[in-house]
Amino acid sequence: MTPVPAGALTSPATARNRQPILDVLAPRLPAGARVLEVASGAGEHAVFMARALPQVSWRPTDLSPEALASIAAWREAADLPSLEPPRRLDAADPASWPSEPADAIVCVNMVHISPWSATEGLMAGAERLLAPDGRLFLYGPYVEADIPTAPSNLAFDASLRARDPAWGLRDLAEVTALAAAHGLMLAERIAMPANNLSLVFQRRRPAL
Ligand SMILES: C[S@@+](CC[C@H](N)C(=O)[O-])C[C@H]1O[C@@H](n2cnc3c(N)ncnc32)[C@H](O)[C@@H]1O
C-alpha cells in the first residue's frame, strides 16, 4: 500500500474504484490526450491514472483548498512528469475554468455531491473546452427509470440529502437531457461495481 504523504487526504472508496475507472479510461484516451479532471478530491485518482497512463497529460482541479493541498502532496510524492499541478476550478463558475482545450474531461463522484449548478457548469465547460472528438467521462451512482435503484443507493441518496438538500443522486435522464442541451450525447453507459455507472458523452455529430 502506498504511504499517505504528509498533508494528503485518502479515501477507501478510491482504492476500490480506481482500477475499474482506469479500465474504462485506458482504451478511450489516445496517446497525447489532454485530460482535465474536475473535482479531483484527494488527488489519488489523478496520481493513479497518471502513473498508469503516462502518455496522457493529466490536469487535476478542485474547488476546495483542502483538496488542492492534498492533490499537491500526492503529486509531489509521486513525481510524475505528466501530472500537472492542481488548479482551482469551481465547475459552476465559468471564470474559474481554464481556456485551453481538452481531449477528455473526467469527473468522478461530483454530480451527486454538489448542487445541480455544478453539473450545469460542468456540461457548459465541456461544451466550451472539449475538442471535436473529445469525451466527457462521468462516474458515480444514478437513478434510472425502469431500473430499480439499489437499496444501498437509496440509502446513500437519503444520507446525502440529509447532509445538504441540494445534493443527491441525479436522474440519468435529466443529466442526459442537460448534456444534450450542450451538444453532448450519451455514447456509452457502462455498469460499474457497487451499482455505479460510467457515462461517456461525445459531441453530437451534425447530420450529413
Ligand atoms: C465526493 S468528492 C469526490 C472526489 C474524487 N473525485 C473522488 O472520487 O474521490 C466530491 C468532490 O467534489 C468537489 N466539488 C464539489 N463542488 C464542486 C464544484 N462546484 N466544482 C468543483 N469541484 C467541486 C469537492 O470539493 C470534492 O472534492
The ligand as a MOL file (V3000), in Angstrom:
LIG
                    3D

  0  0  0     0  0            999 V3000
M  V30 BEGIN CTAB
M  V30 COUNTS 27 29 0 0 0
M  V30 BEGIN ATOM
M  V30 1 C -17.0430 13.0280 -3.0910 0
M  V30 2 S -15.7370 14.0530 -3.5530 0 CHG=1
M  V30 3 C -15.0600 13.1600 -4.9420 0
M  V30 4 C -13.6240 13.4130 -5.0950 0
M  V30 5 C -12.9050 12.4870 -6.0850 0
M  V30 6 N -13.3040 12.7310 -7.4370 0
M  V30 7 C -13.1390 11.0560 -5.7090 0
M  V30 8 O -13.9130 10.3640 -6.3640 0
M  V30 9 O -12.5430 10.6180 -4.7200 0 CHG=-1
M  V30 10 C -16.5550 15.4110 -4.3140 0
M  V30 11 C -15.5780 16.4920 -4.7230 0
M  V30 12 O -16.2940 17.4410 -5.4930 0
M  V30 13 C -15.7410 18.7120 -5.2140 0
M  V30 14 N -16.7090 19.7130 -5.6370 0
M  V30 15 C -17.9120 19.9990 -5.1120 0
M  V30 16 N -18.4930 21.0010 -5.7610 0
M  V30 17 C -17.6370 21.3590 -6.7520 0
M  V30 18 C -17.6580 22.3450 -7.7700 0
M  V30 19 N -18.6930 23.1930 -7.8830 0
M  V30 20 N -16.6190 22.4290 -8.6130 0
M  V30 21 C -15.5700 21.6020 -8.4920 0
M  V30 22 N -15.4740 20.6470 -7.5410 0
M  V30 23 C -16.5000 20.5350 -6.6830 0
M  V30 24 C -15.4630 18.6790 -3.7250 0
M  V30 25 O -14.5500 19.6700 -3.3270 0
M  V30 26 C -14.9300 17.2550 -3.5760 0
M  V30 27 O -13.5260 17.2260 -3.7070 0
M  V30 END ATOM
M  V30 BEGIN BOND
M  V30 1 1 1 2
M  V30 2 1 2 3
M  V30 3 1 2 10
M  V30 4 1 3 4
M  V30 5 1 4 5
M  V30 6 1 5 6
M  V30 7 1 5 7
M  V30 8 2 7 8
M  V30 9 1 7 9
M  V30 10 1 10 11
M  V30 11 1 11 12
M  V30 12 1 11 26
M  V30 13 1 12 13
M  V30 14 1 13 14
M  V30 15 1 13 24
M  V30 16 1 14 15
M  V30 17 1 14 23
M  V30 18 2 15 16
M  V30 19 1 16 17
M  V30 20 1 17 18
M  V30 21 2 17 23
M  V30 22 1 18 19
M  V30 23 2 18 20
M  V30 24 1 20 21
M  V30 25 2 21 22
M  V30 26 1 22 23
M  V30 27 1 24 25
M  V30 28 1 24 26
M  V30 29 1 26 27
M  V30 END BOND
M  V30 END CTAB
M  END
